């Protein structure tokens, strides 16, 4: 896997935030979290489970799914496409809802 340090396993906290090597998130003071996933993403189930477990721990988390989109769709899409515009709107709304300095 390209996103974990060389020699590590799938239990590394970067890959498995609820795994045996990960810190206990229950006592952590986390800022609100926005989880963005493509509806056709192969890792969609993991994103849903991550969101569900954070909510169980009482963390403020918002899940936004983009129907028909693949993994990391936001890095490959045309900035003028509908998914891109919807993603920017979702990010702006999330920041506005969770910021002391409200965005108009």
Phi and psi in radians as a Rosetta constraint file:
Dihedral C 1 N 2 CA 2 C 2 CIRCULARHARMONIC -1.339 0.35
Dihedral N 2 CA 2 C 2 N 3 CIRCULARHARMONIC -0.294 0.35
Dihedral C 2 N 3 CA 3 C 3 CIRCULARHARMONIC -1.742 0.35
Dihedral N 3 CA 3 C 3 N 4 CIRCULARHARMONIC 0.150 0.35
Dihedral C 3 N 4 CA 4 C 4 CIRCULARHARMONIC -2.118 0.35
Dihedral N 4 CA 4 C 4 N 5 CIRCULARHARMONIC 2.667 0.35
Dihedral C 4 N 5 CA 5 C 5 CIRCULARHARMONIC -1.045 0.35
Dihedral N 5 CA 5 C 5 N 6 CIRCULARHARMONIC 2.567 0.35
Dihedral C 5 N 6 CA 6 C 6 CIRCULARHARMONIC -0.951 0.35
Dihedral N 6 CA 6 C 6 N 7 CIRCULARHARMONIC 2.323 0.35
Dihedral C 6 N 7 CA 7 C 7 CIRCULARHARMONIC 1.553 0.35
Dihedral N 7 CA 7 C 7 N 8 CIRCULARHARMONIC -0.134 0.35
Dihedral C 7 N 8 CA 8 C 8 CIRCULARHARMONIC -1.521 0.35
Dihedral N 8 CA 8 C 8 N 9 CIRCULARHARMONIC 2.940 0.35
Dihedral C 8 N 9 CA 9 C 9 CIRCULARHARMONIC -1.944 0.35
Dihedral N 9 CA 9 C 9 N 10 CIRCULARHARMONIC -3.107 0.35
Dihedral C 9 N 10 CA 10 C 10 CIRCULARHARMONIC -1.176 0.35
Dihedral N 10 CA 10 C 10 N 11 CIRCULARHARMONIC -0.145 0.35
Dihedral C 10 N 11 CA 11 C 11 CIRCULARHARMONIC -1.520 0.35
Dihedral N 11 CA 11 C 11 N 12 CIRCULARHARMONIC 0.017 0.35
Dihedral C 11 N 12 CA 12 C 12 CIRCULARHARMONIC -1.081 0.35
Dihedral N 12 CA 12 C 12 N 13 CIRCULARHARMONIC 2.434 0.35
Dihedral C 12 N 13 CA 13 C 13 CIRCULARHARMONIC -0.978 0.35
Dihedral N 13 CA 13 C 13 N 14 CIRCULARHARMONIC -0.460 0.35
Dihedral C 13 N 14 CA 14 C 14 CIRCULARHARMONIC -1.178 0.35
Dihedral N 14 CA 14 C 14 N 15 CIRCULARHARMONIC -0.474 0.35
Dihedral C 14 N 15 CA 15 C 15 CIRCULARHARMONIC -1.735 0.35
Dihedral N 15 CA 15 C 15 N 16 CIRCULARHARMONIC -0.677 0.35
Dihedral C 15 N 16 CA 16 C 16 CIRCULARHARMONIC -2.223 0.35
Dihedral N 16 CA 16 C 16 N 17 CIRCULARHARMONIC 1.447 0.35
Dihedral C 16 N 17 CA 17 C 17 CIRCULARHARMONIC -1.139 0.35
Dihedral N 17 CA 17 C 17 N 18 CIRCULARHARMONIC -0.203 0.35
Dihedral C 17 N 18 CA 18 C 18 CIRCULARHARMONIC -1.955 0.35
Dihedral N 18 CA 18 C 18 N 19 CIRCULARHARMONIC 0.241 0.35
Dihedral C 18 N 19 CA 19 C 19 CIRCULARHARMONIC -1.378 0.35
Dihedral N 19 CA 19 C 19 N 20 CIRCULARHARMONIC 3.097 0.35
Dihedral C 19 N 20 CA 20 C 20 CIRCULARHARMONIC -1.146 0.35
Dihedral N 20 CA 20 C 20 N 21 CIRCULARHARMONIC -0.349 0.35
Dihedral C 20 N 21 CA 21 C 21 CIRCULARHARMONIC -1.699 0.35
Dihedral N 21 CA 21 C 21 N 22 CIRCULARHARMONIC -0.060 0.35
Dihedral C 21 N 22 CA 22 C 22 CIRCULARHARMONIC -1.528 0.35
Dihedral N 22 CA 22 C 22 N 23 CIRCULARHARMONIC 2.586 0.35
Dihedral C 22 N 23 CA 23 C 23 CIRCULARHARMONIC -1.178 0.35
Dihedral N 23 CA 23 C 23 N 24 CIRCULARHARMONIC 2.719 0.35
Dihedral C 23 N 24 CA 24 C 24 CIRCULARHARMONIC -1.270 0.35
Dihedral N 24 CA 24 C 24 N 25 CIRCULARHARMONIC 2.008 0.35
Dihedral C 24 N 25 CA 25 C 25 CIRCULARHARMONIC -1.392 0.35
Dihedral N 25 CA 25 C 25 N 26 CIRCULARHARMONIC -0.238 0.35
Dihedral C 25 N 26 CA 26 C 26 CIRCULARHARMONIC -1.026 0.35
Dihedral N 26 CA 26 C 26 N 27 CIRCULARHARMONIC -0.702 0.35
Dihedral C 26 N 27 CA 27 C 27 CIRCULARHARMONIC -1.556 0.35
Dihedral N 27 CA 27 C 27 N 28 CIRCULARHARMONIC -0.069 0.35
Dihedral C 27 N 28 CA 28 C 28 CIRCULARHARMONIC -1.355 0.35
Dihedral N 28 CA 28 C 28 N 29 CIRCULARHARMONIC 2.464 0.35
Dihedral C 28 N 29 CA 29 C 29 CIRCULARHARMONIC -1.607 0.35
Dihedral N 29 CA 29 C 29 N 30 CIRCULARHARMONIC 1.647 0.35
Dihedral C 29 N 30 CA 30 C 30 CIRCULARHARMONIC -1.709 0.35
Dihedral N 30 CA 30 C 30 N 31 CIRCULARHARMONIC 2.462 0.35
Dihedral C 30 N 31 CA 31 C 31 CIRCULARHARMONIC -1.185 0.35
Dihedral N 31 CA 31 C 31 N 32 CIRCULARHARMONIC 2.825 0.35
Dihedral C 31 N 32 CA 32 C 32 CIRCULARHARMONIC -0.961 0.35
Dihedral N 32 CA 32 C 32 N 33 CIRCULARHARMONIC 2.532 0.35
Dihedral C 32 N 33 CA 33 C 33 CIRCULARHARMONIC -2.095 0.35
Dihedral N 33 CA 33 C 33 N 34 CIRCULARHARMONIC 2.327 0.35
Dihedral C 33 N 34 CA 34 C 34 CIRCULARHARMONIC -1.878 0.35
Dihedral N 34 CA 34 C 34 N 35 CIRCULARHARMONIC 2.095 0.35
Dihedral C 34 N 35 CA 35 C 35 CIRCULARHARMONIC -1.848 0.35
Dihedral N 35 CA 35 C 35 N 36 CIRCULARHARMONIC 2.080 0.35
Dihedral C 35 N 36 CA 36 C 36 CIRCULARHARMONIC -1.980 0.35
Dihedral N 36 CA 36 C 36 N 37 CIRCULARHARMONIC 2.280 0.35
Dihedral C 36 N 37 CA 37 C 37 CIRCULARHARMONIC -2.521 0.35
Dihedral N 37 CA 37 C 37 N 38 CIRCULARHARMONIC 2.549 0.35
Dihedral C 37 N 38 CA 38 C 38 CIRCULARHARMONIC -1.400 0.35
Dihedral N 38 CA 38 C 38 N 39 CIRCULARHARMONIC 2.453 0.35
Dihedral C 38 N 39 CA 39 C 39 CIRCULARHARMONIC -1.103 0.35
Dihedral N 39 CA 39 C 39 N 40 CIRCULARHARMONIC -0.394 0.35
Dihedral C 39 N 40 CA 40 C 40 CIRCULARHARMONIC -1.865 0.35
Dihedral N 40 CA 40 C 40 N 41 CIRCULARHARMONIC 0.267 0.35
Dihedral C 40 N 41 CA 41 C 41 CIRCULARHARMONIC -1.204 0.35
Dihedral N 41 CA 41 C 41 N 42 CIRCULARHARMONIC 2.322 0.35
Dihedral C 41 N 42 CA 42 C 42 CIRCULARHARMONIC -1.120 0.35
Dihedral N 42 CA 42 C 42 N 43 CIRCULARHARMONIC -0.392 0.35
Dihedral C 42 N 43 CA 43 C 43 CIRCULARHARMONIC -1.759 0.35
Dihedral N 43 CA 43 C 43 N 44 CIRCULARHARMONIC 0.251 0.35
Dihedral C 43 N 44 CA 44 C 44 CIRCULARHARMONIC -0.987 0.35
Dihedral N 44 CA 44 C 44 N 45 CIRCULARHARMONIC -0.743 0.35
Dihedral C 44 N 45 CA 45 C 45 CIRCULARHARMONIC -1.054 0.35
Dihedral N 45 CA 45 C 45 N 46 CIRCULARHARMONIC -0.658 0.35
Dihedral C 45 N 46 CA 46 C 46 CIRCULARHARMONIC -1.165 0.35
Dihedral N 46 CA 46 C 46 N 47 CIRCULARHARMONIC -0.697 0.35
Dihedral C 46 N 47 CA 47 C 47 CIRCULARHARMONIC -1.137 0.35
Dihedral N 47 CA 47 C 47 N 48 CIRCULARHARMONIC -0.713 0.35
Dihedral C 47 N 48 CA 48 C 48 CIRCULARHARMONIC -1.122 0.35
Dihedral N 48 CA 48 C 48 N 49 CIRCULARHARMONIC -0.761 0.35
Dihedral C 48 N 49 CA 49 C 49 CIRCULARHARMONIC -1.143 0.35
Dihedral N 49 CA 49 C 49 N 50 CIRCULARHARMONIC -0.728 0.35
Dihedral C 49 N 50 CA 50 C 50 CIRCULARHARMONIC -1.012 0.35
Dihedral N 50 CA 50 C 50 N 51 CIRCULARHARMONIC -0.831 0.35
Dihedral C 50 N 51 CA 51 C 51 CIRCULARHARMONIC -1.075 0.35
Dihedral N 51 CA 51 C 51 N 52 CIRCULARHARMONIC -0.817 0.35
Dihedral C 51 N 52 CA 52 C 52 CIRCULARHARMONIC -1.035 0.35
Dihedral N 52 CA 52 C 52 N 53 CIRCULARHARMONIC -0.795 0.35
Dihedral C 52 N 53 CA 53 C 53 CIRCULARHARMONIC -1.185 0.35
Dihedral N 53 CA 53 C 53 N 54 CIRCULARHARMONIC -0.642 0.35
Dihedral C 53 N 54 CA 54 C 54 CIRCULARHARMONIC -1.118 0.35
Dihedral N 54 CA 54 C 54 N 55 CIRCULARHARMONIC -0.717 0.35
Dihedral C 54 N 55 CA 55 C 55 CIRCULARHARMONIC -1.107 0.35
Dihedral N 55 CA 55 C 55 N 56 CIRCULARHARMONIC -0.704 0.35
Dihedral C 55 N 56 CA 56 C 56 CIRCULARHARMONIC -1.045 0.35
Dihedral N 56 CA 56 C 56 N 57 CIRCULARHARMONIC -0.618 0.35
Dihedral C 56 N 57 CA 57 C 57 CIRCULARHARMONIC -1.365 0.35
Dihedral N 57 CA 57 C 57 N 58 CIRCULARHARMONIC -0.026 0.35
Dihedral C 57 N 58 CA 58 C 58 CIRCULARHARMONIC 1.467 0.35
Dihedral N 58 CA 58 C 58 N 59 CIRCULARHARMONIC 0.299 0.35
Dihedral C 58 N 59 CA 59 C 59 CIRCULARHARMONIC -1.479 0.35
Dihedral N 59 CA 59 C 59 N 60 CIRCULARHARMONIC 2.607 0.35
Dihedral C 59 N 60 CA 60 C 60 CIRCULARHARMONIC -1.471 0.35
Dihedral N 60 CA 60 C 60 N 61 CIRCULARHARMONIC 1.983 0.35
Dihedral C 60 N 61 CA 61 C 61 CIRCULARHARMONIC -2.472 0.35
Dihedral N 61 CA 61 C 61 N 62 CIRCULARHARMONIC 2.440 0.35
Dihedral C 61 N 62 CA 62 C 62 CIRCULARHARMONIC -2.115 0.35
Dihedral N 62 CA 62 C 62 N 63 CIRCULARHARMONIC 2.299 0.35
Dihedral C 62 N 63 CA 63 C 63 CIRCULARHARMONIC -1.849 0.35
Dihedral N 63 CA 63 C 63 N 64 CIRCULARHARMONIC 2.205 0.35
Dihedral C 63 N 64 CA 64 C 64 CIRCULARHARMONIC -2.209 0.35
Dihedral N 64 CA 64 C 64 N 65 CIRCULARHARMONIC 2.121 0.35
Dihedral C 64 N 65 CA 65 C 65 CIRCULARHARMONIC -1.940 0.35
Dihedral N 65 CA 65 C 65 N 66 CIRCULARHARMONIC 2.386 0.35
Dihedral C 65 N 66 CA 66 C 66 CIRCULARHARMONIC -1.905 0.35
Dihedral N 66 CA 66 C 66 N 67 CIRCULARHARMONIC 1.787 0.35
Dihedral C 66 N 67 CA 67 C 67 CIRCULARHARMONIC -0.949 0.35
Dihedral N 67 CA 67 C 67 N 68 CIRCULARHARMONIC 2.348 0.35
Dihedral C 67 N 68 CA 68 C 68 CIRCULARHARMONIC 1.380 0.35
Dihedral N 68 CA 68 C 68 N 69 CIRCULARHARMONIC -0.047 0.35
Dihedral C 68 N 69 CA 69 C 69 CIRCULARHARMONIC -1.631 0.35
Dihedral N 69 CA 69 C 69 N 70 CIRCULARHARMONIC 2.639 0.35
Dihedral C 69 N 70 CA 70 C 70 CIRCULARHARMONIC -1.611 0.35
Dihedral N 70 CA 70 C 70 N 71 CIRCULARHARMONIC 3.105 0.35
Dihedral C 70 N 71 CA 71 C 71 CIRCULARHARMONIC -1.010 0.35
Dihedral N 71 CA 71 C 71 N 72 CIRCULARHARMONIC 2.336 0.35
Dihedral C 71 N 72 CA 72 C 72 CIRCULARHARMONIC 0.990 0.35
Dihedral N 72 CA 72 C 72 N 73 CIRCULARHARMONIC 0.543 0.35
Dihedral C 72 N 73 CA 73 C 73 CIRCULARHARMONIC -0.936 0.35
Dihedral N 73 CA 73 C 73 N 74 CIRCULARHARMONIC -0.551 0.35
Dihedral C 73 N 74 CA 74 C 74 CIRCULARHARMONIC -1.227 0.35
Dihedral N 74 CA 74 C 74 N 75 CIRCULARHARMONIC -0.224 0.35
Dihedral C 74 N 75 CA 75 C 75 CIRCULARHARMONIC -1.614 0.35
Dihedral N 75 CA 75 C 75 N 76 CIRCULARHARMONIC -0.189 0.35
Dihedral C 75 N 76 CA 76 C 76 CIRCULARHARMONIC -2.053 0.35
Dihedral N 76 CA 76 C 76 N 77 CIRCULARHARMONIC -0.040 0.35
Dihedral C 76 N 77 CA 77 C 77 CIRCULARHARMONIC -1.608 0.35
Dihedral N 77 CA 77 C 77 N 78 CIRCULARHARMONIC 2.726 0.35
Dihedral C 77 N 78 CA 78 C 78 CIRCULARHARMONIC -1.188 0.35
Dihedral N 78 CA 78 C 78 N 79 CIRCULARHARMONIC 2.301 0.35
Dihedral C 78 N 79 CA 79 C 79 CIRCULARHARMONIC -1.086 0.35
Dihedral N 79 CA 79 C 79 N 80 CIRCULARHARMONIC -0.329 0.35
Dihedral C 79 N 80 CA 80 C 80 CIRCULARHARMONIC -1.672 0.35
Dihedral N 80 CA 80 C 80 N 81 CIRCULARHARMONIC 0.057 0.35
Dihedral C 80 N 81 CA 81 C 81 CIRCULARHARMONIC -1.307 0.35
Dihedral N 81 CA 81 C 81 N 82 CIRCULARHARMONIC 2.811 0.35
Dihedral C 81 N 82 CA 82 C 82 CIRCULARHARMONIC -1.101 0.35
Dihedral N 82 CA 82 C 82 N 83 CIRCULARHARMONIC -0.778 0.35
Dihedral C 82 N 83 CA 83 C 83 CIRCULARHARMONIC -1.048 0.35
Dihedral N 83 CA 83 C 83 N 84 CIRCULARHARMONIC -0.659 0.35
Dihedral C 83 N 84 CA 84 C 84 CIRCULARHARMONIC -1.125 0.35
Dihedral N 84 CA 84 C 84 N 85 CIRCULARHARMONIC -0.779 0.35
Dihedral C 84 N 85 CA 85 C 85 CIRCULARHARMONIC -1.118 0.35
Dihedral N 85 CA 85 C 85 N 86 CIRCULARHARMONIC -0.720 0.35
Dihedral C 85 N 86 CA 86 C 86 CIRCULARHARMONIC -1.165 0.35
Dihedral N 86 CA 86 C 86 N 87 CIRCULARHARMONIC -0.658 0.35
Dihedral C 86 N 87 CA 87 C 87 CIRCULARHARMONIC -1.120 0.35
Dihedral N 87 CA 87 C 87 N 88 CIRCULARHARMONIC -0.796 0.35
Dihedral C 87 N 88 CA 88 C 88 CIRCULARHARMONIC -1.092 0.35
Dihedral N 88 CA 88 C 88 N 89 CIRCULARHARMONIC -0.663 0.35
Dihedral C 88 N 89 CA 89 C 89 CIRCULARHARMONIC -1.141 0.35
Dihedral N 89 CA 89 C 89 N 90 CIRCULARHARMONIC -0.720 0.35
Dihedral C 89 N 90 CA 90 C 90 CIRCULARHARMONIC -1.130 0.35
Dihedral N 90 CA 90 C 90 N 91 CIRCULARHARMONIC -0.727 0.35
Dihedral C 90 N 91 CA 91 C 91 CIRCULARHARMONIC -1.136 0.35
Dihedral N 91 CA 91 C 91 N 92 CIRCULARHARMONIC -0.799 0.35
Dihedral C 91 N 92 CA 92 C 92 CIRCULARHARMONIC -1.076 0.35
Dihedral N 92 CA 92 C 92 N 93 CIRCULARHARMONIC -0.757 0.35
Dihedral C 92 N 93 CA 93 C 93 CIRCULARHARMONIC -1.100 0.35
Dihedral N 93 CA 93 C 93 N 94 CIRCULARHARMONIC -0.782 0.35
Dihedral C 93 N 94 CA 94 C 94 CIRCULARHARMONIC -1.047 0.35
Dihedral N 94 CA 94 C 94 N 95 CIRCULARHARMONIC -0.802 0.35
Dihedral C 94 N 95 CA 95 C 95 CIRCULARHARMONIC -1.110 0.35
Dihedral N 95 CA 95 C 95 N 96 CIRCULARHARMONIC -0.777 0.35
Dihedral C 95 N 96 CA 96 C 96 CIRCULARHARMONIC -1.075 0.35
Dihedral N 96 CA 96 C 96 N 97 CIRCULARHARMONIC -0.716 0.35
Dihedral C 96 N 97 CA 97 C 97 CIRCULARHARMONIC -1.238 0.35
Dihedral N 97 CA 97 C 97 N 98 CIRCULARHARMONIC -0.372 0.35
Dihedral C 97 N 98 CA 98 C 98 CIRCULARHARMONIC -2.089 0.35
Dihedral N 98 CA 98 C 98 N 99 CIRCULARHARMONIC 0.343 0.35
Dihedral C 98 N 99 CA 99 C 99 CIRCULARHARMONIC -2.068 0.35
Dihedral N 99 CA 99 C 99 N 100 CIRCULARHARMONIC 2.488 0.35
Dihedral C 99 N 100 CA 100 C 100 CIRCULARHARMONIC -1.201 0.35
Dihedral N 100 CA 100 C 100 N 101 CIRCULARHARMONIC -0.538 0.35
Dihedral C 100 N 101 CA 101 C 101 CIRCULARHARMONIC -1.718 0.35
Dihedral N 101 CA 101 C 101 N 102 CIRCULARHARMONIC 1.630 0.35
Dihedral C 101 N 102 CA 102 C 102 CIRCULARHARMONIC -1.080 0.35
Dihedral N 102 CA 102 C 102 N 103 CIRCULARHARMONIC 2.424 0.35
Dihedral C 102 N 103 CA 103 C 103 CIRCULARHARMONIC -1.632 0.35
Dihedral N 103 CA 103 C 103 N 104 CIRCULARHARMONIC 2.309 0.35
